[in-house]
Each structure stands twice: as structure tokens, then as C-alpha cells.
Amino acid sequence: MRPPKYPLDPLAQVRARGVDEAARELAESVRTREEAQGARAASEARRDDHAERARLEREAERAALERGELRAADLMRQDAWEVRVAAEREAHERQLAETEAREAAAREEERAARGGLSARKADEEVVTQHRAKWQSAEDKAREARDEEAAVEAWRPKGER
């Protein structure tokens, strides 16, 4: 006699596919978060590099001014340069804010994907535990049938 088939096997398969799908979603969200993190780091590096170059340029201009090498026209150009540098700094800060916002959104998406994966794994575990209980009950029932059949086989013919 063939052993009975687990009645919730289709549900178990659906739940296993759900876990696989949630794992893929999590992997994608992790990749997206890592890309956003890299973009933020690159944006910070550009901002910091810009600030360092501006600082070095200011120091060079101040040194030239102290040595008396600059004229009034040079000082006017310096003022215009400062305006441009301030605008560039603002642009870098806006870009950094945007990349930080994208990174925060990606982190939230990753957190949600982790939660989804956990929920799907829990759903799958419910079916796995039910299968184990069902299998145990089936094994006990089969053993009881086998034992009764063995007792029946050894019983004298008149007592049957």
C-alpha cells in the first residue's frame, strides 16, 4: 500500500516559492541600498574635495595678498570666485541631501523586505511543522495497523 500524500503539499510549495521570491526581493533591495550608499559616499567625497580645494585656493590668495602681489582687480575676481564657490557648495549640499534621501528610502525598503522575508519564512514554517505532526500521526496510525495485522495473523483461526 502506498503511503498517503500530504494534503497540504500544494500550500507548502506555494509558501516555499513565496520565501524564494521574498529572498530575491531582499537581495534586490540590499543591492539598491548598497548603490545608494555608494552614491552618498561619492557625493560626500565630491563635497569634501570641493571644500578642500576652495580652502587651498583661499590660503594661496591670502598669502599672495600678504606679500602684496594682488591688485584691486584681483580682489574683485576673488570676490566673484567666492560667490561661485558658494553656489557650487550649495549644489554639492543639495546633491548630498538627495543622495541621503535616496539612501534612507533604500534602507527603509530593505527593512520592509527583511520583514517580508521573515513573515514568509514564518508562514512556511507553520506548514513544515504541520507536515511533521501529520507525518508523525500517519506513522503512528500505520504502526497501529501493522501491529493489529500482526496480532490478527497470529490469532488462532477460531478466535477471528
C-alpha positions as CSV (number, residue, x, y, z in Angstrom):
1,M,0.0,0.0,0.0
2,R,1.3,3.4,-1.0
3,P,1.7,5.9,1.9
4,P,-0.8,8.8,1.8
5,K,0.2,12.0,0.3
6,Y,0.4,15.1,2.5
7,P,-2.8,17.0,1.8
8,L,-1.2,20.5,2.2
9,D,1.6,19.8,-0.2
10,P,0.4,22.4,-2.8
11,L,0.3,25.0,0.0
12,A,3.8,24.0,1.1
13,Q,5.1,24.5,-2.4
14,V,3.4,28.0,-2.7
15,R,4.9,29.0,0.6
16,A,8.3,27.8,-0.4
17,R,8.0,29.8,-3.7
18,G,7.0,32.8,-1.5
19,V,10.1,32.5,0.5
20,D,12.3,32.3,-2.6
21,E,10.5,35.4,-4.0
22,A,11.0,37.3,-0.8
23,A,14.6,36.4,-0.7
24,R,15.1,37.7,-4.2
25,E,13.3,40.9,-3.3
26,L,15.6,41.3,-0.3
27,A,18.7,40.7,-2.4
28,E,17.5,43.4,-4.8
29,S,16.7,45.9,-2.0
30,V,20.2,45.2,-0.5
31,R,21.8,45.9,-3.9
32,T,19.8,49.1,-4.2
33,R,20.7,50.2,-0.7
34,E,24.4,49.5,-1.4
35,E,24.3,51.5,-4.6
36,A,22.6,54.4,-2.8
37,Q,25.2,54.2,0.0
38,G,28.0,54.3,-2.6
39,A,26.3,57.3,-4.3
40,R,26.1,59.1,-1.0
41,A,29.7,58.4,-0.2
42,A,30.8,59.6,-3.6
43,S,28.7,62.8,-3.1
44,E,30.3,63.4,0.3
45,A,33.7,62.9,-1.2
46,R,33.0,65.4,-4.0
47,R,31.7,67.9,-1.5
48,D,34.7,67.4,0.8
49,D,37.1,67.6,-2.2
50,H,35.5,70.8,-3.3
51,A,35.8,72.3,0.2
52,E,39.4,71.3,0.4
53,R,40.3,72.8,-3.0
54,A,38.5,76.1,-2.1
55,R,40.4,76.2,1.2
56,L,43.7,75.7,-0.5
57,E,42.8,78.4,-3.1
58,R,41.8,80.9,-0.3
59,E,45.1,80.2,1.5
60,A,47.1,80.8,-1.7
61,E,45.2,84.1,-2.3
62,R,45.6,85.2,1.3
63,A,49.4,84.5,1.1
64,A,49.6,86.5,-2.2
65,L,47.7,89.4,-0.6
66,E,50.0,89.4,2.4
67,R,53.0,89.5,0.0
68,G,51.4,92.4,-1.8
69,E,51.2,90.6,-5.1
70,L,47.5,91.3,-5.6
71,R,45.8,94.4,-7.1
72,A,42.2,95.7,-6.7
73,A,41.1,93.8,-9.8
74,D,42.5,90.5,-8.3
75,L,40.5,91.2,-5.1
76,M,37.3,91.7,-7.2
77,R,37.9,88.5,-9.0
78,Q,38.4,86.8,-5.6
79,D,35.0,88.1,-4.5
80,A,33.4,86.7,-7.7
81,W,35.2,83.4,-7.2
82,E,33.8,83.2,-3.6
83,V,30.3,83.7,-5.0
84,R,30.8,80.9,-7.5
85,V,32.3,78.6,-4.8
86,A,29.4,79.3,-2.5
87,A,27.0,78.3,-5.3
88,E,29.0,75.2,-6.0
89,R,28.9,74.3,-2.3
90,E,25.1,74.7,-2.2
91,A,24.8,72.5,-5.3
92,H,27.0,69.9,-3.6
93,E,24.9,70.1,-0.4
94,R,21.7,69.7,-2.4
95,Q,23.1,66.7,-4.2
96,L,24.2,65.2,-0.9
97,A,20.8,65.7,0.6
98,E,19.2,64.0,-2.4
99,T,21.6,61.0,-2.2
100,E,21.0,60.8,1.6
101,A,17.2,60.8,1.0
102,R,17.6,58.0,-1.6
103,E,19.8,56.0,0.8
104,A,17.2,56.4,3.6
105,A,14.4,55.3,1.3
106,A,16.5,52.3,0.2
107,R,17.2,51.4,3.8
108,E,13.5,51.5,4.6
109,E,12.8,49.3,1.5
110,E,15.4,46.9,2.7
111,R,13.9,46.8,6.2
112,A,10.5,46.1,4.7
113,A,11.9,43.4,2.5
114,R,13.6,41.8,5.6
115,G,10.2,41.9,7.4
116,G,8.5,40.3,4.3
117,L,11.1,37.5,4.2
118,S,10.7,36.9,7.9
119,A,6.9,36.7,7.5
120,R,7.1,34.4,4.5
121,K,9.6,32.1,6.4
122,A,7.2,32.0,9.4
123,D,4.3,31.0,7.1
124,E,6.5,28.3,5.5
125,E,7.5,27.1,9.0
126,V,3.8,26.7,10.0
127,V,3.3,24.3,7.1
128,T,6.6,22.5,7.9
129,Q,5.5,22.0,11.5
130,H,2.1,20.8,10.4
131,R,3.6,18.3,8.0
132,A,5.8,16.9,10.8
133,K,2.8,16.5,13.1
134,W,0.8,15.0,10.3
135,Q,3.6,12.6,9.3
136,S,4.0,11.6,13.0
137,A,0.3,10.8,13.2
138,E,0.4,8.9,10.0
139,D,3.4,6.9,11.2
140,K,1.6,6.0,14.5
141,A,-1.6,5.0,12.6
142,R,0.4,2.8,10.2
143,E,2.3,1.2,13.1
144,A,-1.0,0.6,14.8
145,R,-2.5,-1.0,11.6
146,D,0.7,-3.1,11.2
147,E,0.6,-4.2,14.8
148,E,-3.1,-5.1,14.6
149,A,-2.4,-7.0,11.3
150,A,0.4,-8.9,13.0
151,V,-1.8,-9.8,16.0
152,E,-4.6,-10.9,13.6
153,A,-2.1,-13.1,11.7
154,W,-1.1,-14.9,14.9
155,R,-4.5,-15.3,16.4
156,P,-5.9,-18.8,16.2
157,K,-8.5,-19.3,13.4
158,G,-11.3,-19.9,15.8
159,E,-10.9,-16.6,17.6
160,R,-11.2,-14.4,14.5
